[in-house]
Amino acid sequence: MISADLDRLATLQQDDGGWIVDYATISPAGSLDWRGHTTVRAVDILHRNGRL
């Protein structure tokens, strides 16, 4: 169900506007770096599917 997965993705947005990295990271700096990538990807997916 694509619609349900898009709903789930939207609910994972954090209070600061970003999305967290949902896999183990090697360092806190790496986590912050990948968090940006994850946020841009989530926004792109939601935008392409008319959710933003």
DSSP file (Angstrom, degrees, kcal/mol; ACC not computed):
  #  RESIDUE AA STRUCTURE BP1 BP2  ACC     N-H-->O    O-->H-N    N-H-->O    O-->H-N    TCO  KAPPA ALPHA  PHI   PSI    X-CA   Y-CA   Z-CA
    1    1 A M     >        0   0    0      0, 0.0     4,-1.7     0, 0.0     5,-0.1   0.000 360.0 360.0 360.0 103.5    0.0    0.0    0.0
    2    2 A I  H  >  +     0   0    0      1,-0.2     4,-2.5     2,-0.2     5,-0.2   0.901 360.0  55.7 -65.4 -41.7    1.8    3.0   -1.3
    3    3 A S  H  > S+     0   0    0      1,-0.2     4,-2.2     2,-0.2    -1,-0.2   0.903 107.5  49.3 -59.5 -42.4   -0.6    5.5    0.3
    4    4 A A  H  > S+     0   0    0      1,-0.2     4,-2.3     2,-0.2    -1,-0.2   0.883 110.9  50.1 -64.8 -38.5    0.0    3.9    3.8
    5    5 A D  H  X S+     0   0    0     -4,-1.7     4,-2.5     2,-0.2    -2,-0.2   0.881 109.5  50.7 -69.6 -36.9    3.8    4.1    3.3
    6    6 A L  H  X S+     0   0    0     -4,-2.5     4,-2.3     2,-0.2    -2,-0.2   0.900 110.2  50.4 -64.8 -39.7    3.6    7.8    2.3
    7    7 A D  H  X S+     0   0    0     -4,-2.2     4,-1.9    -5,-0.2    -2,-0.2   0.923 111.0  49.2 -60.6 -44.4    1.5    8.5    5.4
    8    8 A R  H  X S+     0   0    0     -4,-2.3     4,-0.9     1,-0.2    -2,-0.2   0.917 110.1  50.6 -62.0 -44.5    4.1    6.6    7.5
    9    9 A L  H >< S+     0   0    0     -4,-2.5     3,-0.8     1,-0.2     4,-0.3   0.914 109.5  50.9 -60.4 -43.6    6.9    8.6    6.0
   10   10 A A  H >< S+     0   0    0     -4,-2.3     3,-1.2     1,-0.2    -1,-0.2   0.866 106.7  54.1 -63.2 -36.6    5.1   11.9    6.6
   11   11 A T  H 3< S+     0   0    0     -4,-1.9    -1,-0.2     1,-0.2    -2,-0.2   0.671  96.6  67.5 -74.0 -14.7    4.6   11.1   10.3
   12   12 A L  T << S+     0   0    0     -4,-0.9     8,-0.5    -3,-0.8    -1,-0.2   0.528  71.4 117.8 -82.2  -4.4    8.3   10.4   10.8
   13   13 A Q    <   -     0   0    0     -3,-1.2     6,-0.2    -4,-0.3     2,-0.1  -0.429  62.7-132.5 -64.2 134.4    9.1   14.1   10.3
   14   14 A Q    >   -     0   0    0      4,-3.6     3,-2.1    -2,-0.1    -1,-0.1  -0.346  23.7-100.5 -85.3 167.5   10.7   15.5   13.4
   15   15 A D  T 3  S+     0   0    0      1,-0.3    -1,-0.1     2,-0.1    -2,-0.1   0.776 122.0  57.7 -59.3 -28.4    9.8   18.8   15.2
   16   16 A D  T 3  S-     0   0    0      2,-0.1    -1,-0.3     1,-0.0     3,-0.1   0.438 122.1-104.9 -84.9   2.1   12.8   20.5   13.6
   17   17 A G  S <  S+     0   0    0     -3,-2.1    -2,-0.1     1,-0.3     2,-0.1   0.278  86.0 103.0  98.3 -11.0   11.5   19.7   10.1
   18   18 A G        -     0   0    0     -5,-0.1    -4,-3.6    24,-0.0     2,-0.4  -0.400  65.4-121.3-100.4 177.5   14.0   16.9    9.3
   19   19 A W        -     0   0    0     16,-0.4    20,-0.3    -6,-0.2     2,-0.1  -0.911  27.0-121.6-115.9 146.1   13.9   13.1    9.3
   20   20 A I        -     0   0    0     -8,-0.5     2,-0.5    -2,-0.4    12,-0.0  -0.470  28.2-104.2 -84.2 158.4   16.1   10.9   11.3
   21   21 A V        -     0   0    0     -2,-0.1    14,-0.1     1,-0.1     4,-0.1  -0.713  28.6-156.1 -79.7 127.3   18.5    8.3    9.9
   22   22 A D        +     0   0    0     -2,-0.5     2,-0.3     2,-0.1    -1,-0.1  -0.044  64.7  65.8-102.6  33.0   16.9    4.9   10.5
   23   23 A Y  S    S-     0   0    0      0, 0.0    -2,-0.1     0, 0.0     2,-0.0  -0.965  94.9 -79.1-144.2 162.3   20.0    2.7   10.5
   24   24 A A        -     0   0    0     -2,-0.3     2,-0.3     1,-0.0    -2,-0.1  -0.336  46.6-157.1 -63.7 137.8   23.0    2.3   12.6
   25   25 A T        -     0   0    0      1,-0.1    -1,-0.0    -4,-0.1     6,-0.0  -0.818  20.1-135.3-116.2 158.7   25.7    5.0   12.1
   26   26 A I  S    S+     0   0    0     -2,-0.3    -1,-0.1     1,-0.2     3,-0.1   0.835  85.1   4.8 -80.8 -34.3   29.4    4.9   12.8
   27   27 A S  S  > S-     0   0    0      1,-0.1     4,-2.1     0, 0.0    -1,-0.2  -0.969  70.6-111.2-147.6 159.8   29.7    8.3   14.4
   28   28 A P  H  > S+     0   0    0      0, 0.0     4,-2.1     0, 0.0     5,-0.2   0.878 119.0  53.7 -59.7 -37.5   27.4   11.3   15.4
   29   29 A A  H  > S+     0   0    0      1,-0.2     4,-2.2     2,-0.2     5,-0.1   0.907 108.0  49.8 -64.7 -40.5   28.9   13.4   12.6
   30   30 A G  H  > S+     0   0    0      1,-0.2     4,-2.7     2,-0.2     5,-0.2   0.886 108.0  54.0 -63.6 -38.6   28.0   10.7   10.1
   31   31 A S  H  X S+     0   0    0     -4,-2.1     4,-1.7     1,-0.2    -2,-0.2   0.914 109.5  47.1 -61.7 -43.6   24.5   10.6   11.5
   32   32 A L  H  X S+     0   0    0     -4,-2.1     4,-1.3     2,-0.2    -2,-0.2   0.897 112.2  50.7 -65.4 -40.2   24.1   14.4   11.0
   33   33 A D  H  X S+     0   0    0     -4,-2.2     4,-1.2     1,-0.2     3,-0.3   0.938 114.2  42.6 -63.2 -47.5   25.5   14.2    7.5
   34   34 A W  H  X S+     0   0    0     -4,-2.7     4,-2.7     1,-0.2    -1,-0.2   0.744 103.8  67.3 -72.4 -23.3   23.2   11.4    6.4
   35   35 A R  H  X S+     0   0    0     -4,-1.7     4,-2.4    -5,-0.2   -16,-0.4   0.898  99.6  50.9 -63.7 -38.7   20.2   13.0    8.2
   36   36 A G  H  X S+     0   0    0     -4,-1.3     4,-2.4    -3,-0.3    -1,-0.2   0.929 111.2  47.4 -61.6 -45.5   20.4   15.8    5.6
   37   37 A H  H  X S+     0   0    0     -4,-1.2     4,-2.3     1,-0.2    -2,-0.2   0.919 112.2  50.0 -61.3 -44.7   20.4   13.3    2.8
   38   38 A T  H  X S+     0   0    0     -4,-2.7     4,-2.3     1,-0.2    -1,-0.2   0.880 110.5  50.3 -62.6 -39.6   17.5   11.4    4.4
   39   39 A T  H  X S+     0   0    0     -4,-2.4     4,-2.5   -20,-0.3     5,-0.2   0.929 110.7  47.7 -66.1 -46.3   15.5   14.7    4.8
   40   40 A V  H  X S+     0   0    0     -4,-2.4     4,-2.3     1,-0.2    -2,-0.2   0.909 113.0  49.8 -62.0 -41.1   16.0   15.7    1.2
   41   41 A R  H  X S+     0   0    0     -4,-2.3     4,-2.5     2,-0.2    -1,-0.2   0.914 111.0  48.6 -63.7 -43.8   15.0   12.3    0.0
   42   42 A A  H  X S+     0   0    0     -4,-2.3     4,-2.6     2,-0.2     5,-0.2   0.919 111.8  48.9 -63.9 -43.9   11.8   12.2    2.1
   43   43 A V  H  X S+     0   0    0     -4,-2.5     4,-2.6     1,-0.2    -1,-0.2   0.912 111.6  50.3 -62.1 -42.5   10.8   15.7    0.9
   44   44 A D  H  X S+     0   0    0     -4,-2.3     4,-2.7    -5,-0.2    -2,-0.2   0.929 111.5  47.4 -61.2 -46.8   11.4   14.6   -2.7
   45   45 A I  H  X S+     0   0    0     -4,-2.5     4,-1.0     1,-0.2    -2,-0.2   0.930 115.0  45.3 -61.9 -46.3    9.3   11.5   -2.3
   46   46 A L  H  <>S+     0   0    0     -4,-2.6     5,-3.2     1,-0.2     6,-0.6   0.891 113.8  49.8 -66.2 -38.7    6.4   13.3   -0.6
   47   47 A H  H ><5S+     0   0    0     -4,-2.6     3,-1.8    -5,-0.2    -2,-0.2   0.930 108.3  52.1 -65.1 -45.9    6.5   16.2   -3.1
   48   48 A R  H 3<5S+     0   0    0     -4,-2.7    -1,-0.2     1,-0.3    -2,-0.2   0.729 111.3  49.0 -63.5 -21.7    6.5   13.8   -6.1
   49   49 A N  T 3<5S-     0   0    0     -4,-1.0    -1,-0.3    -3,-0.2    -2,-0.2   0.167 118.9-107.3-106.5  17.8    3.4   12.1   -4.6
   50   50 A G  T < 5S+     0   0    0     -3,-1.8    -3,-0.2     1,-0.1    -2,-0.1   0.750  84.7 121.9  69.9  25.1    1.4   15.3   -4.0
   51   51 A R      <       0   0    0     -5,-3.2    -4,-0.2    -6,-0.2    -5,-0.1   0.503 360.0 360.0 -98.4  -4.6    1.9   15.2   -0.2
   52   52 A L              0   0    0     -6,-0.6    -5,-0.1    -5,-0.2    -1,-0.1   0.346 360.0 360.0-123.2 360.0    3.6   18.6    0.1
